[in-house]
């Protein structure tokens, strides 16, 4: 008789679960930090969390190179008993599963986050000085076909890791070590820490502010310490003191509180509070920004170190049980750099997870977005005036989201008017549609060149109505809904701006081009393809850096766009497009080969 056939082969299940949707290693590490903070609620001292990288130096093509080979997360919290440790690496067996308060809830964090970055995770946990060890090794599981975890064994904490932990190791705590880092995007500790500090500092800013936890980042090459710093809060509302914001706003707020309002949602027989807070940039800084810097060579407030920092914190910070889930961009006006001059925050507790559509990896609140009565009326085939009564009668959670959306949109409209007034009477040409110095440099170069191209022909021959329609069509291709109330504001802003270049991003799924070039309304629009591997493994990292690397990449693409636009012969212009496509295809194939080597 034949053996029974498993419905899900273990190798297929493990490979599928490695693709668990974590954006990057910083978000995966955050799951482990969640556990540490939750476990530290019962101790009388701040939770000490240490994120430690171990690097190894080797030679690649006769060139010395270093890369991360292990990542560890240590905490001095309550630790785990052997029984709990045995369950901790099993999917869905977390002790916080189903909790209505606190950070944890889904019981998936430790194993899910770990295997999204590595193939082996070791855990040492101790209570009253008694330490036990457990391990989840994906390669071994796939090889053996077993779907059970080994029973934890009593084991001493490895001396090598003891020496790298800075704080005193107490009678209880946990150490998690990731090895076989087959999915880690950032290969060196500086890239890993620079990205992680920004994200983790924002996620846990309230825990860092009240000093209920401290997060250390350190890197070692064998016994040599390469890096040792503590994470500072990153406040997207720019109201907190002592943050990682650039000077002069490191220790004093850069924005002012605009308003803070409480809303109440009746759900599952209980009333739950939701708080929405808004901030706005300091008026004096926007008007007299050069007074804040010794170096006066900044074209506008957005080009200053503070302005660039603000540009990386765009959106509404969604806070669940004190911890940020995401920066929600559904209310943002695309291509509008003045959006950086407001901040917003939505706060709720875990009991409202279903209302807001919180994902089990705690990276998003999928139900929270900008919606209108018209959107729902179209979906349900009813009149807009009937929407709220309909949703309330149906017990539809969109009723609450709609109420919040309308209130937020109203507040943002008022804030945007305030932001606009802050720079009235000044030359704000560079702040309308250009994001930074790269677009300006490209536009100035194009104006000095003297040669005319397709974009110049369109600019001089198209009517205002035709220009508006071209921009509308181009925005729709970028994913902006034609029903979006902000589309007209985007079009108006682009048409009024004198700059030649618009450089943005879009998820062009199915396209192999690294970037696209279009000429809507006589502009030269460069759209970087977010779905291309080059973006995911290079450009996204450069975009988060504090130096000029990202601007330089944009100028490279802009220079190609100008060459393509200036080509007078239509056949040659088509050939350049095919070359750009073929280049993107080869780059994708080579990068795939490199990543899978």
C-alpha positions, 0 to 999 in steps of 0.5 A: 500500500502506498504511503499517505501523501502530505497535503503540504510538503514541508519544503514548500511550506517553509519556502512560502513562509520565508516570503512573509511580507516583511519590508526589510530587515529593520521591520523584521527586527522590530518584531523581536523588539516588540517581544522584548518590550512586552516581556519587559513590562513586568520588570522594574527597570528599563528594558535594555535591548541590544541589536548586534551585528557580527561582520566577517572580512574576506576577499572577493575578486582580490578585493577586501570586503566585509559583510554581516554574517550574524545578527543578534537581539538581546534583552534583559526582560523576564526571559522564557521558561523551557515550555514557553521557549519550546513554543516560541519558535512554532508558528502561531503559538506565541503567548500573546495570541489574541491579546486585546492590549499591548504590542503582541497579539498574533503569535507569529512574530519570532519565527515569521520575522526570523525566517524572512531574513535567515535560514537558522535562528538560535534562541537562548533564554534564561530565568533565575540564572537557568539558561535553555537553548532552542533552534529553528533550522530551515535547511535541516527541516527541509532536509529531514522532512520533520515538522516538529521542533527539538525540545529545548536543552539546558545550555550556557550563553555562548561566551562570544556573545556574552563579551559583545553584550554591553549591559550587565547580564542579569538573572533573566533575559533572552538572546536571539541569533540569526545566521545563514542570512540568505535574505538580508538586503543590507550587507554591511553594518553601516547600511543596516544600522542607518536604515534600521535606526531611522525606522526603529527610532520612529516605531518605538519613539514613545518607548524611547522618549519615556525611557521605558526601553533603550536600544543599542546598536553595535557591530563587531568583527571578531572581538573588534568593536566597529560601531556602538551607538544608542537609537534616538527617537525619530518623531515625524511630527517633530514635536519631541525633544532629543531626537535624531533630527538634524541640527538645530532641531535635535533637542528642540521641536521643529514643528508646532502642535496644530491640533489634537482630537479624540474620537470614540468608536463603539465596537464589540460592546465597548467604547474605544478612543482614537486620537488624531494629532497634527503638527505644522512646521515652525513659521519662522523656519520656513520664512527665514530658514537661512538664519538657522545655518552657518552655510547659507547655500540652500535654495529653499527650506526643503533643501536643508538637512532638516527639510530632507529629514522631513521628506523621509517622514511623509504621511500619517504615522499610524500608532497601535498600542504605542508602536508605529505600524506604518507611515500611511501616504493615502492622504498625501498629495503626490509630487508636492514637496510642501507636504513635508511641512506637516505631520500627523499621527493616528493612535489606537489600541489593539482592540481595534485591529479588525476595524483598521485592518492590522496585518499580522506582521504589524506593518500596516493598517490596510483598512485605514485610507482616504475614502469618500462617500462617493467612493462607497456610493459607487461600490454599493450602488447607492446615493452618496447621501445614503452612505452613512446610514447604510454603513451604520445599519450594516455594521460596516467598519468603513463607517468609522474609517469614513468618519475619520477620513473626512475629519482628517481631510478637512484638517489637512486642507486647513493645514495646507493653506497655513503652509502655503501662507508661510512663504507668501511674498517670497520666491517659492518657484523651487518649492512647487513641484521640484523635490530637491536639488537634482530636479533643479540642476537637471532643469537648469542644464536643459535650459542652458543647452539650447537644443530643442526636443520633443518636450519643448515642441509640446510645451510650445504647441499644446493648448492648456487643455491638452497639457492638462489632459496629458498630465492627467493620463500620465498620473493615471499610469502612475497609479493616481486614481482619476477620481482622486480629489488631489489630482487637480491640485497635482496638475495645477502645481505642475503646470504653474511650475517653470522647472523642466524636470519631474523626477518621481517613482512608480510601481511599474509591475511587468516592466523591465525598464529601470526608469521611464521617460515621458514628456507630458505637457512639455515637461521631462518626466523621469519615473523610476520603476519601484518594481525593478530589482535595481530599485529594490537593491540599490536605489531604495537604499540610496534614497534613505541615505543622508548624502547626495548619492540618490540625487546623483542617480536621479541626475544620471537618469535625467541626463539619459532622458534629456538625450532621448528627448533631444534626439530629433530623428523619431526612429533613433528616439524609438531605438533609444527606448528599446536600448533602455528596455534592453538595458533594464532586462540585462540588469535584472538578469545579472542582478538575479544571477548575483543574488542567487549565486 
